[in-house]
Amino acid sequence: MTDPMTASREAVTIAGGPRGPARRALVGVLGLPVGAVVSWPAVAGAAVVAGLGYGLPAVTALRGVRGRLTPALAGFGAADHVALTFDDGPDPRSTPHFLEVLEELEIRATFFVLGDAVSRAPGLVVDMAAAGHELAIHGWDRKPMLLRGPLSTYDQLARTHELVAAATGRPPRFVRPPHGILSAAVLAAARRLELTPVLWTARGRDWEAGATPLSVLAAVGPDLRGGATILLHDSDRGGVPGAWRSALGALPELACRCADAALRLGPLAEHGLPGHPPQARVPR
């Protein structure tokens, strides 16, 4: 028996266009009314426009674009604060080293975690939260969000959200998609999950072959100023093996440079982003 939705889609005529499942998919996506008669070029053009709309938020991956048009998304915060953030963890081989150094420096940070990594090391996430660090959502894995549909996007963000909330006892507030590439589905899922997207204003390029603490500092240095959001990595999941050591080694000097400039270094919770007034230090 044919369901009413399928029947209504079959009732649309696409002159010169595809048949079967391909036609039904196009009709569903474009919302064509029952009985419509349209040409294949018109449908193809509409599909292109829909695709562009879905991927349009990805242009904010371009640093210049997001800095000028969406400063909050870029991570510009309070003038006397620098947000320290990490992606791609947690990793039992590397993340504990970051926790140790950050503890020595008396600095708290925001960790954008991957759901599949959290599922393998929930105890480590508990330790991160207990140390006063903020946990945020990176995704379930590192697959670019533009390669996911709306249902998959929501599902993997929601699953990660659930794991982080269960491990820390509080819901995460921020999301940063893998590679910093947004889509319309990411923005929609973020709204449903009450997450604020935040990218970065400076990154250490600590995933590259040959990266060292000095190269990380050189990459971050030109944009190390009040209101900046720094992106580093506490694992080598997206880089060469052992690349995380370059970010780890840069932390003491990074902290000194911020202190010398009278800048507070801490998590996004203390960064004063729009809709997120600066909070007191995350409790330990």
Summary of the structure (lengths in Angstrom):
residues: 284
radius of gyration: 21.9
end to end distance: 59.4
largest distance: 73.1
contacts: 965
relative contact order: 0.16
helix: 50%
strand: 14%
